[in-house]
Amino acid sequence: MDDCSVNSRGFTLIELLLAVGISALMVGIVMGTYLGIRKGVSESLVRHEAETEGELIVRRLTLDLESAYLGNPAFPDRFYFEGKASGVRWQTKRLSFASAALGEGGKKAPGIADMGRVTYRLVPSEKEEDRYTLYRDLSPLGIQLPAIKEVVSDRIASLRVVYVDRNNRFFRQWDSRLERWRDKIPTLIRVELTVWDARDRRHTFRVDVHPEQDWMD
């Protein structure tokens, strides 16, 4: 007998299957963890995008509404506040008013040449139900220039605005050219905005806005 011979044997079929099974299990665990993390990140990004968009829209609305200005009622075609409601679930169809803060920083303009009429329009989508596009039109008051029309968002689910007068009465609409609200701006404006995210979920934002006092104060 050769003393230098070495006994050796290969893997049995059972050992090989066991190794493959353990490897597959480890891969499954890793992939499950990866997919879970990826899904969580994706959900967070979708939610963050919708929340950022809603907050920016509300901030812009707040800036414009806080600086709503009636000016002199001798010029009703220029200085008036209008909040028009639609017949659908308290939806606001149109907001239109002269604003003294047209810049991004909210700097109040010193004169009519730097003021403008801001109009927010909510237009139903022709393709999707319960989806609206919000437009913001800006028309300079002091100079003859065409209106600047801008799409604020095409993912609006609802825009509901409620107006409160000095006697704490609530209204769905307001028009300072009518006798009921003659030469008056609401003392409080409550805005509720709902936007859709990329996964068709709603995100709602609410804010209370106190406009500047009208010229008679």
LINMOBEL-V105235 format. One record per run of one state. SS is the DSSP state (H for helix, E for strand, - for the rest). FROM is the first residue (numbers start at 1). TO is the last residue. If there is no record, write none. Layout:
# LINMOBEL-V105235
{{SS;FROM;TO} {SS;FROM;TO}}
This chain:
# LINMOBEL-V105235
{{-;1;12} {H;13;66} {-;67;67} {E;68;68} {-;69;72} {H;73;75} {-;76;80} {E;81;85} {-;86;91} {E;92;99} {-;100;111} {H;112;114} {-;115;115} {E;116;124} {-;125;131} {E;132;140} {-;141;147} {E;148;164} {-;165;169} {E;170;171} {-;172;173} {E;174;175} {-;176;178} {H;179;181} {-;182;187} {E;188;196} {-;197;201} {E;202;209} {-;210;217}}
